[in-house]
């Protein structure tokens, strides 16, 4: 079931929400399998595996947190072929001086922003949606 692809409709329908908790981007030791580690996301690069995990699990495991973030999900079901949504979203966040790490999945786009800027990021996204 494809999602929405019209940019104006996508922007009007952002519905950003913050997930509870603080999330960490961490390198995973190369010689250890993930097994049951509760990562919400992983990505394998030439340099190694990155895990995105609730900060409490990273701390308990002794993993270095290289980026502490709040997790914002865009509620709109965007088509993976949609053009311009992430460009518009990252542009307004960049204009506000807010860094963002984006994960796109089948149904939604997920934004990870610095913990201390989460409320501001939510407000910026709300204005983008209202002005679309």
KELOTI-464953 format. One record per atom (N, C-alpha, C): x negated, y negated, z negated. Coordinates in pm, whole numbers, plus 50000, padded with zeros to 5 digits. Example, Ala and Ser with C-alpha at 12.3 -4.5 7.8 and 13.67 -1.06 7.14 Angstrom:
KELOTI-464953
486815056949220487705045049220486805033049220487155022549292486335010649286487104999749213
end
This chain:
KELOTI-464953
499155011850000500005000050000499114987650000499034980550112498174968750118498734957450033497834948949988498234937449909498444925249998498574913949934498784901250002497504896650070497624890650190496434885750259496524871050297497714864750286497844850550318497214842250207496214833950243495454826650142496334817450057497224809950119498064800750042498914808449940499474819649982500274827949892499404833649780498224838249815497304843649714496984833149608496664821049652496284810549557497464806449469498664805649525499844802049445500184813049344499734825249371500124836849291498984842349204497974834449174496784839449103497124846548971497934840548887498294846048755497084851648679496074843248652494894848148580495214851148433494704862348385494874865848244493534870548188493324867448062492084871547994492354884447917491444894047934491504906247855490904903447718491424909647614490824907647481489424913647475488574907447398487224912647376486164904947452484944908647423483764903147489483104914547563482664911947685482104922247771480654919047804479864929347821478434927847844478014934647973477134928048048476484934048163475134939048113474884951948127473684957948070473014967448169471694968148163471004978648240471164991948166471355002748241471485016048181470165023348199469675030448097468415037748110468455047748226467445047148312467415055148435467445070148409466915074548298466795088748272467975094648194469045086648174470175091648096471475091448178472215102648176473535102548241474525094448159475525088948225476555081148155477425089748064477735101648108478635110748037479925103647999480205102647870481465096847822481345082247780480265075647820480085061647781481245053347839481895045047758483125038247801482915025747887482125026947991481925015748083483225012748157483514999848176484684996248258484264994348403482964993648427482464992448562480994995848568480575000948681479155003948703478795000248847477524997648866477034995349002475594999949009475315008249109473965013649126473215005249230472055000249190471184992549278469844999649285468984995349375467665001549388466895000949256467104990149181466374988449054466964996448939468185001048951468795008748844470295006648836470905012448735472345012048713472715000748619473714992948657474274982748570475594988048516475834986048387477134989448328477774976748275479094976248289479894965648227480694972548119480564967747997481114974847883481504964947775482444968747690482754960347575481474958647494481254946547449480004943247380479744952347260480784956147189480604964747071479944978047108480284983547224479694996247268478254994247312477964982947375476594979847414475714978547290476214971347191475454969447067475214982646995476264990746985476145003646917475135012646986475025011347117474105019647196472705013547205472565000947157471274994147163470914988847300471934986547384471674981447518471524966247515470594960847591470474946347598471624940447680472264930347627473344923647699472734912047776472714913347910472114903047993473114892248032474394894848010475434885048039476624888247951476984878947860478134880647772479314873347835480414880447854481484874747933482874877447878483794868747920485204871547908485644877048043486594886048040487084892748160488444886948197488514880748313489754875048365490184883248486491424887848485491974894848601492924885448673492774884648806493734877248887494914886648910496094882548866497264891148870497804893749009497424885649105497904887749242497274900349299498084908349369497574920549435497044916349571495744914049576495124909349700494674921049786494874919449915494424929350012492894928850017492264940250027490804940550034490254933650159491114931450259490714924550382491044909650379491634904850271492024890850263490784881950274490944870650342489834861550366490034848550289489034844750211489014831650149489374830850003490004841049947490434840349807489234838349714488274847049724487144845949632486304833549660486244829249785485534816749816486204805049744487534804449747488254793549681488084794249529488204806249474488104808049329486694804749280485694810149345484324807549299483924793049322484484786549425484194772349452484674763549339485924765449294486424756849186485694759549055485314772049033484534774948912483144768948922482534769649039481214763549059481294748449042482334742249096482514727849081482634723748935483154732848851483284730348708482014734448632481024739748704479774743948640479904756948564480844765448604481084778248535480574789648621479634797348568479144808948642480214819748640480164828348742481154839048751480534851048819480834862748767480474875448830481794882048866481934885948992483204890849046483114905749075484174912949038484334926949075485674927949146485664932649269486914934649342487254949449340488504952249309488974966049306490154967149403490794978649409491854981149506493034971549487493414968649364494614960749340494354946249301493244943549233493014930149179491534926549187491294913449173489934908349158489734905049012488534907848964488214906048822487014896648812487164886548726486144876348710485564877448571484264877048563483574877048434482884863648422483284855948320482754842548299482134841848160481214832348138480604831248006481654829847896481424836647786482364836847674482804822647636481854813747623482154800347576482904791747679483034796547801483714788847907485024795347952485454805847884486624813347926487904805247932488204797647827489434789547825489394779147936488234773047956488084763148062488274769548200487694781448219487844788548348489324791448375490034795648273491464798548287492224785848328491884774548269492524761948303492214757748446490964759448489490554755948624491324764548725491444777348698492174786348786493654782948789494194779048676495594774948670495854762748758494944753048753495084741048838494974744748985494044753849019493904758149158495214764049207495824772349126497074778949165498214768749178498304759449085499364749449088499244740149208498004737249250497774727849360497774734449496497934747649501497864754749630499104752449713
end
